[in-house]
């Protein structure tokens, strides 16, 4: 399986596609951890707890 992965990286077009996909996933994960300005997170957590039907935390 490792040899198949290594041989796929030798193909230029496939390597570019794999690296692009990994870059987008990393960018998404970094963006998800950045807090949004103007959002009161305790209120968001309270709304989530009310919708889920219980106290969390």
C-alpha positions in Angstrom: 0.0 0.0 0.0 2.9 2.3 0.8 4.4 1.6 -2.6 1.1 2.5 -4.3 1.0 5.8 -2.4 4.6 6.6 -3.3 4.0 5.8 -7.0 1.0 8.0 -7.0 3.1 10.9 -5.8 5.5 10.4 -8.7 2.7 11.3 -11.1 2.8 15.1 -11.3 -0.9 15.7 -11.9 -2.0 13.4 -9.2 0.6 14.8 -6.8 -0.7 18.4 -7.4 -4.3 17.2 -6.8 -3.4 15.4 -3.6 -1.4 18.4 -2.2 -4.2 20.8 -3.2 -6.8 18.7 -1.4 -4.6 18.5 1.7 -4.0 22.2 1.6 -7.8 22.9 1.5 -8.4 20.5 4.4 -5.7 22.2 6.5 -7.1 25.7 5.6 -10.5 24.6 6.6 -9.3 23.2 9.9 -7.3 26.4 10.7 -10.3 28.6 9.8 -12.6 26.5 12.0 -10.5 27.3 15.0 -10.4 31.0 14.5 -13.2 32.7 16.5 -15.7 34.9 14.6 -15.8 38.5 15.7 -19.1 39.7 17.3 -20.2 36.2 18.4 -21.0 35.7 22.0 -19.8 32.1 22.6 -21.5 31.5 26.0 -24.8 32.4 24.3 -24.1 29.9 21.5 -23.3 27.2 23.9 -26.5 27.9 25.8 -28.5 27.7 22.6 -26.9 24.4 21.7 -27.6 23.0 25.2 -31.3 24.1 24.9 -31.7 22.5 21.5 -30.0 19.3 22.6 -32.4 19.1 25.6 -29.9 19.0 28.4 -27.1 20.8 30.2 -23.7 20.4 28.8 -20.7 21.5 30.6 
